[in-house]
Amino acid sequence: MTGNIRLIVGLGNPGSEYEHTRHNTGADFVQKLADRLNVSLRESGKYYGLYGKLSSGQTDIHFLLPTTFMNLSGKAVGALATFFKISPEEILVVQDELDLPPGRMKLKIGGGHGGHNGIKDIVRSLGNNGNFYRLRIGIGHPADRSQVVGFVLNRAPASERDMIEEAMLGALPVIEKINNAGIDRTINSINGFTCSKNKE
């Protein structure tokens, strides 16, 4: 990719009962990034979420936390991307990832939705174009597939949460500079990250 990231989206569910649950890891990360960059996120009915903007050189970077439920995330992303004429290749979506353990992350472009309802709806909202960047933050997987819904909608125990937090803190300075460092270097840095507990 030669262009810049113009929209960063953090996925989660609205409401206090879902705050800091595993499924809201993407929203937690983008809120941390916005705080780090002094970007104020405010409710926007127009974009169906919490919205803010960072003016960076000639490129504005838009921040969005959809306040729809997860399976309707595309309603928010599609509205904002359409208004500002942002292509899928200029979008970074931050999500929780069952198939990665706590403390690990992966950054990639495109691919399937992996059963993630938020990603599935965003792909649909972008004209079935899934060619956007995804930062997948590992939350681990329950022992039984039938337990997935309860697992993602609950908060991780302290030991796992510490690893998730360490991964997020490790990614913040990298994502902050994504348009300066370039995508390839950013991907290598994110995908090579291992939290301290996983190194033991």
C-alpha positions as CSV (number, residue, x, y, z in Angstrom):
1,M,0.0,0.0,0.0
2,T,1.3,3.4,-0.9
3,G,-1.5,5.5,0.6
4,N,-2.1,6.5,4.2
5,I,-4.5,5.2,6.8
6,R,-7.4,7.7,7.0
7,L,-9.8,5.9,9.3
8,I,-9.1,3.9,12.5
9,V,-12.1,1.9,13.9
10,G,-12.3,0.2,17.2
11,L,-14.9,-2.6,17.5
12,G,-17.0,-3.3,20.6
13,N,-20.6,-3.3,22.0
14,P,-22.2,-0.2,23.5
15,G,-23.3,0.0,27.2
16,S,-21.6,-0.3,30.6
17,E,-22.3,-4.0,30.8
18,Y,-19.9,-4.6,27.9
19,E,-17.1,-2.2,29.0
20,H,-13.7,-3.9,29.0
21,T,-15.0,-7.3,28.0
22,R,-12.9,-9.4,25.6
23,H,-15.2,-8.5,22.6
24,N,-14.5,-4.7,23.3
25,T,-10.7,-5.0,23.1
26,G,-10.7,-3.2,19.7
27,A,-12.7,-0.3,21.1
28,D,-10.5,-0.2,24.2
29,F,-7.4,0.0,22.0
30,V,-8.7,2.9,19.8
31,Q,-9.8,4.8,22.9
32,K,-6.3,4.5,24.3
33,L,-4.8,5.6,21.0
34,A,-7.1,8.6,20.9
35,D,-6.2,9.6,24.4
36,R,-2.5,9.3,23.6
37,L,-2.9,11.6,20.6
38,N,-5.2,14.0,22.5
39,V,-8.1,13.2,20.1
40,S,-11.5,13.8,21.8
41,L,-14.1,11.3,20.8
42,R,-17.7,12.6,20.8
43,E,-21.1,11.1,20.1
44,S,-22.0,11.5,16.4
45,G,-25.5,10.6,15.2
46,K,-24.3,11.1,11.6
47,Y,-21.7,8.3,12.0
48,Y,-23.5,6.2,14.5
49,G,-20.6,6.2,17.0
50,L,-18.0,8.2,19.0
51,Y,-16.0,10.2,16.5
52,G,-12.9,12.4,16.5
53,K,-10.3,13.6,14.0
54,L,-6.6,14.1,14.1
55,S,-5.1,16.6,11.5
56,S,-1.7,15.2,10.6
57,G,0.1,17.1,7.8
58,Q,-2.0,16.9,4.7
59,T,-4.0,13.9,5.9
60,D,-6.8,13.9,8.4
61,I,-7.1,10.7,10.4
62,H,-10.6,9.9,11.5
63,F,-11.3,7.8,14.7
64,L,-14.5,5.9,15.1
65,L,-16.0,3.7,17.9
66,P,-19.3,2.5,16.6
67,T,-22.1,2.7,19.1
68,T,-24.2,0.2,17.2
69,F,-24.0,-3.4,18.4
70,M,-21.1,-5.4,17.0
71,N,-23.1,-7.1,14.3
72,L,-24.1,-3.6,12.9
73,S,-20.6,-2.1,12.9
74,G,-20.8,-1.6,9.2
75,K,-23.6,0.9,9.5
76,A,-21.1,3.3,11.3
77,V,-18.1,2.5,9.1
78,G,-20.0,2.7,5.9
79,A,-21.5,6.1,6.8
80,L,-18.2,7.7,7.6
81,A,-16.2,6.1,4.8
82,T,-18.8,7.2,2.2
83,F,-19.0,10.8,3.5
84,F,-15.2,11.3,3.5
85,K,-14.7,9.2,0.4
86,I,-12.3,6.8,2.2
87,S,-11.4,3.6,0.4
88,P,-11.2,0.2,2.2
89,E,-7.4,0.2,1.7
90,E,-7.3,3.4,3.8
91,I,-9.1,1.8,6.8
92,L,-7.7,0.1,9.9
93,V,-10.1,-1.9,12.0
94,V,-9.0,-3.0,15.4
95,Q,-10.7,-6.2,16.7
96,D,-10.5,-8.9,19.3
97,E,-9.1,-12.3,18.0
98,L,-10.1,-15.7,19.4
99,D,-7.4,-17.5,17.4
100,L,-4.5,-15.6,19.0
101,P,-3.5,-16.0,22.7
102,P,-3.5,-13.0,25.0
103,G,-0.3,-11.1,24.5
104,R,-0.1,-11.6,20.7
105,M,-1.2,-9.5,17.8
106,K,-1.4,-9.7,14.0
107,L,-1.8,-6.9,11.5
108,K,-2.8,-7.8,8.0
109,I,-4.8,-6.5,5.0
110,G,-7.8,-8.4,3.7
111,G,-8.8,-12.0,4.3
112,G,-12.0,-13.6,5.6
113,H,-14.1,-12.4,8.5
114,G,-13.2,-15.5,10.6
115,G,-16.7,-15.6,12.1
116,H,-16.3,-12.1,13.6
117,N,-19.7,-10.4,13.2
118,G,-18.3,-6.9,13.3
119,I,-15.8,-7.6,10.5
120,K,-18.5,-9.4,8.5
121,D,-20.8,-6.4,8.6
122,I,-18.1,-4.0,7.7
123,V,-17.2,-6.0,4.6
124,R,-20.9,-5.9,3.6
125,S,-21.1,-2.2,4.2
126,L,-18.1,-1.6,1.9
127,G,-19.7,-3.3,-1.1
128,N,-18.4,-6.7,-0.1
129,N,-14.8,-5.3,-0.2
130,G,-12.8,-6.8,2.7
131,N,-9.5,-5.2,1.5
132,F,-9.0,-3.1,4.7
133,Y,-6.3,-3.5,7.4
134,R,-7.2,-5.4,10.5
135,L,-5.2,-5.2,13.8
136,R,-6.2,-8.4,15.6
137,I,-5.5,-8.4,19.3
138,G,-5.4,-11.9,20.9
139,I,-7.9,-12.8,23.6
140,G,-7.5,-16.6,23.5
141,H,-10.2,-19.2,23.0
142,P,-12.4,-21.2,25.4
143,A,-11.9,-24.9,25.6
144,D,-15.3,-25.6,24.1
145,R,-16.6,-23.9,20.9
146,S,-20.1,-23.7,22.5
147,Q,-18.7,-21.4,25.1
148,V,-17.5,-18.7,22.7
149,V,-20.4,-16.3,23.1
150,G,-20.1,-16.2,26.9
151,F,-16.3,-16.1,26.7
152,V,-16.1,-12.9,24.5
153,L,-18.9,-11.1,26.3
154,N,-17.1,-11.5,29.7
155,R,-14.0,-9.8,31.1
156,A,-10.8,-11.7,31.1
157,P,-9.2,-12.7,34.4
158,A,-6.5,-10.4,35.7
159,S,-3.6,-12.6,34.4
160,E,-4.9,-12.6,30.8
161,R,-6.0,-9.0,31.0
162,D,-2.4,-8.0,31.9
163,M,-1.1,-9.7,28.8
164,I,-3.8,-8.1,26.6
165,E,-3.0,-4.7,28.1
166,E,0.8,-5.2,27.5
167,A,0.1,-6.1,23.9
168,M,-2.1,-3.0,23.4
169,L,0.5,-0.7,25.1
170,G,3.2,-2.3,22.8
171,A,1.1,-1.5,19.7
172,L,0.1,2.1,20.6
173,P,3.4,3.8,19.6
174,V,3.6,1.7,16.4
175,I,0.1,2.5,15.2
176,E,0.6,6.1,16.2
177,K,3.3,6.4,13.6
178,I,1.8,4.1,11.0
179,N,1.7,6.7,8.2
180,N,5.3,7.7,8.8
181,A,6.9,4.3,9.3
182,G,5.0,2.7,6.4
183,I,2.8,-0.3,6.4
184,D,5.4,-3.0,5.9
185,R,7.6,-1.9,8.9
186,T,4.4,-1.5,11.0
187,I,3.3,-5.1,10.1
188,N,6.7,-6.5,11.0
189,S,6.8,-4.7,14.3
190,I,3.3,-5.7,15.4
191,N,3.5,-9.3,14.2
192,G,6.9,-9.8,15.9
193,F,5.6,-8.6,19.3
194,T,5.7,-11.0,22.2
195,C,4.6,-9.9,25.7
196,S,7.0,-10.5,28.6
197,K,4.9,-13.4,30.0
198,N,5.0,-15.3,26.8
199,K,8.8,-15.0,26.7
200,E,9.2,-16.8,30.0
